Structure formats: structure tokens, C-alpha cells
Amino acid sequence: MSVSNRKHAGFTLIELMVALAAGMFLLAGVSLAYSAINTTTNTAKGLENALEVIRFSSNVFTRSFKQTAAKPHYSNDILFVQQNAGARACTGEQINTPFIEQYSHQGDALFCDIGDGKIKILRGITAINYTITDEVVTVFVTPENLPEQFNNTLAIDIALSQIVMNKAFG
């Protein structure tokens, strides 16, 4: 009787150790995979937000620079863009009198002022700078969470179309 009880007594210590070690390896593999997926997801979200900041900045400044007939100027961390009557402002409104758009950056936001006070038009910007040449304005945008391979800043070159057209046909 004691012989048959030994056969059904349970697992040996070695069998339990092997099962425990196999379980630990599986758990370690799953946790490493989860960590990698989590890091990839966070990087993708950051890149998505940064690209949205760049896309919006490009759209706003492209519209503003293409419709101006005067060369913008940049001083005291404010970009001034003179617009003619009937132009669409940075706020989305169509203004029936001549006006000046004033773009400024504070904290993580880009503001626009058309004379009625600053309006926040974009969040998620660490820094923004401008270089103005004869017919091109370069906007250097530094969005939050931009991956390092982009050197933290992207340049958007925008032609001053009205000025180019006036020189060519005026």
C-alpha cells in the first residue's frame, strides 16, 4: 500500500523548480514585450502630436504669408504681418479693413492678435522663430515631444506669393 501511495503523492521538488523557472522566463518575456509596446505607443503619440503642431503651423503661416502684400517683420519676439482688407485673419475671420496680425509665443502656446487682444491658436510649441529673406519666410517650429532624430526643430519655408507676383507683373 505504501508503494502505490508514493506513485500518486504529487510533484517532486525538481519538477516544481523546472515549472517555476519556465514560468519566470515566460513572465519576463511578456513583461519585456509589454514595456517595448508601451514605449513605442508613447513615442507614436508624441510624434503624432508634434506632427499636428507642425501641420497647423504650416497651414496658418502659409495662408498668412501668401496673402500679404507687404514683407513681414519680426521684432521683440513678435512677428508682424500686414494684411489687406478682405483677407482672412489668423483667427479664421474675414476682415473688411486692413489689419496687422501679430504672432507671439508664450509658454507652450502660439498666440495671434489682430487688434482685439491675444487669442491662443495653438498649443504644444516649445519655441518658434522666424527668418525673413526677400521673398521667403522660414518658420522654425519646435513642438513638444518631437523625437530626437529631427534635431528638435523643423523649418517651414513659405514664399511671399503676393510680393513675388507684384515683382513679376507689377
C-alpha positions as CSV (number, residue, x, y, z in Angstrom):
1,M,0.0,0.0,0.0
2,S,2.7,2.4,0.7
3,V,4.2,1.8,-2.8
4,S,1.0,2.9,-4.6
5,N,0.7,6.0,-2.3
6,R,4.2,7.1,-3.4
7,K,3.2,7.0,-7.1
8,H,0.4,9.4,-6.5
9,A,2.0,11.6,-3.9
10,G,2.5,14.7,-6.2
11,F,5.3,16.5,-7.9
12,T,8.9,16.2,-7.0
13,L,10.9,19.3,-5.9
14,I,12.9,19.2,-9.2
15,E,9.6,19.2,-11.3
16,L,8.3,22.2,-9.3
17,M,11.6,24.1,-9.7
18,V,11.6,23.4,-13.5
19,A,8.0,24.6,-13.8
20,L,8.7,27.7,-11.7
21,A,11.8,28.6,-13.8
22,A,9.8,28.1,-17.1
23,G,7.0,30.3,-15.7
24,M,9.5,33.0,-14.7
25,F,11.0,33.0,-18.2
26,L,7.6,33.4,-19.8
27,L,6.6,36.2,-17.4
28,A,9.9,38.0,-18.1
29,G,9.3,37.7,-21.8
30,V,5.8,39.1,-21.6
31,S,6.8,42.0,-19.4
32,L,9.7,42.9,-21.8
33,A,7.2,42.8,-24.7
34,Y,4.7,45.0,-22.8
35,S,7.4,47.5,-22.0
36,A,8.5,47.7,-25.6
37,I,5.0,48.1,-26.9
38,N,4.3,50.8,-24.3
39,T,7.4,52.8,-25.2
40,T,6.5,52.5,-28.9
41,T,3.0,53.7,-28.3
42,N,4.1,56.7,-26.2
43,T,6.6,57.7,-28.9
44,A,4.0,57.4,-31.6
45,K,1.6,59.6,-29.6
46,G,4.3,62.2,-29.1
47,L,5.2,62.2,-32.8
48,E,1.5,62.4,-33.8
49,N,1.0,65.5,-31.6
50,A,4.3,67.1,-32.9
51,L,3.2,66.5,-36.5
52,E,-0.2,68.1,-35.8
53,V,1.5,71.2,-34.4
54,I,3.7,71.4,-37.5
55,R,0.8,70.8,-39.8
56,F,-1.3,73.5,-38.1
57,S,1.6,76.0,-38.0
58,S,2.3,75.4,-41.7
59,N,-1.4,76.0,-42.6
60,V,-1.7,79.2,-40.6
61,F,1.5,80.8,-41.7
62,T,1.1,79.7,-45.3
63,R,-2.3,81.4,-45.6
64,S,-1.0,84.5,-43.8
65,F,2.2,84.9,-45.8
66,K,0.7,84.0,-49.2
67,Q,-2.0,86.7,-48.9
68,T,0.2,89.6,-47.6
69,A,1.4,92.2,-50.0
70,A,4.0,93.6,-47.5
71,K,7.1,92.0,-46.2
72,P,6.5,90.7,-42.6
73,H,8.9,91.9,-39.9
74,Y,10.0,90.3,-36.6
75,S,11.0,92.2,-33.5
76,N,10.8,91.7,-29.7
77,D,9.7,88.1,-30.3
78,I,6.6,89.2,-32.2
79,L,6.0,88.6,-35.9
80,F,4.0,91.3,-37.6
81,V,2.2,90.5,-40.9
82,Q,0.2,93.3,-42.6
83,Q,-2.9,92.2,-44.4
84,N,-5.2,94.0,-46.8
85,A,-8.9,94.5,-46.5
86,G,-10.9,91.3,-47.3
87,A,-8.1,89.0,-46.1
88,R,-8.7,86.0,-43.8
89,A,-7.1,86.6,-40.4
90,C,-5.3,84.0,-38.2
91,T,-8.4,83.7,-36.1
92,G,-10.3,82.5,-39.2
93,E,-12.4,85.7,-39.6
94,Q,-12.5,87.6,-42.8
95,I,-11.7,91.2,-42.0
96,N,-13.0,94.0,-44.3
97,T,-10.4,96.6,-43.3
98,P,-6.6,96.5,-43.4
99,F,-5.2,94.9,-40.3
100,I,-1.9,93.6,-38.8
101,E,-1.5,90.0,-37.5
102,Q,0.8,89.8,-34.5
103,Y,2.1,86.3,-33.8
104,S,3.7,85.7,-30.4
105,H,4.8,82.7,-28.3
106,Q,4.3,82.3,-24.6
107,G,4.7,79.1,-22.6
108,D,3.6,76.2,-24.8
109,A,1.2,78.3,-26.9
110,L,1.2,80.4,-30.1
111,F,-1.0,83.5,-29.9
112,C,-2.4,85.8,-32.6
113,D,-3.6,89.3,-32.1
114,I,-5.4,91.2,-34.8
115,G,-6.1,94.2,-32.6
116,D,-8.7,92.7,-30.3
117,G,-6.3,91.1,-27.9
118,K,-4.3,87.9,-28.0
119,I,-6.0,84.7,-29.0
120,K,-4.4,81.3,-28.4
121,I,-4.4,79.5,-31.7
122,L,-2.1,76.6,-31.0
123,R,-0.7,74.6,-28.0
124,G,2.2,72.3,-27.9
125,I,5.0,74.6,-29.1
126,T,8.3,74.8,-27.1
127,A,9.8,77.5,-29.3
128,I,9.1,79.3,-32.6
129,N,11.5,81.6,-34.6
130,Y,11.4,83.3,-38.0
131,T,13.9,84.2,-40.6
132,I,12.8,86.6,-43.3
133,T,14.6,87.0,-46.6
134,D,13.5,88.8,-49.8
135,E,10.6,86.5,-50.8
136,V,10.7,83.7,-48.3
137,V,9.9,83.4,-44.6
138,T,11.3,80.4,-42.8
139,V,9.4,79.4,-39.7
140,F,11.4,77.3,-37.2
141,V,9.0,75.3,-35.1
142,T,10.0,73.3,-32.0
143,P,7.0,71.2,-31.0
144,E,6.8,69.3,-27.7
145,N,7.7,65.6,-27.8
146,L,9.4,65.7,-31.2
147,P,11.8,62.7,-31.4
148,E,15.5,63.5,-31.3
149,Q,16.2,62.4,-34.9
150,F,14.5,65.6,-36.1
151,N,17.0,67.7,-34.1
152,N,14.1,69.1,-32.1
153,T,13.3,71.8,-34.7
154,L,11.7,71.7,-38.1
155,A,11.9,74.5,-40.7
156,I,9.0,75.5,-42.8
157,D,9.8,77.7,-45.9
158,I,7.0,79.7,-47.2
159,A,7.1,82.0,-50.2
160,L,5.6,85.5,-50.0
161,S,3.5,84.9,-53.1
162,Q,1.9,88.3,-53.4
163,I,5.3,90.0,-53.3
164,V,6.7,87.7,-55.8
165,M,3.7,88.2,-58.1
166,N,3.9,92.0,-57.7
167,K,7.6,92.0,-58.6
168,A,7.0,89.7,-61.6
169,F,4.0,91.5,-63.0
170,G,4.0,94.9,-61.3
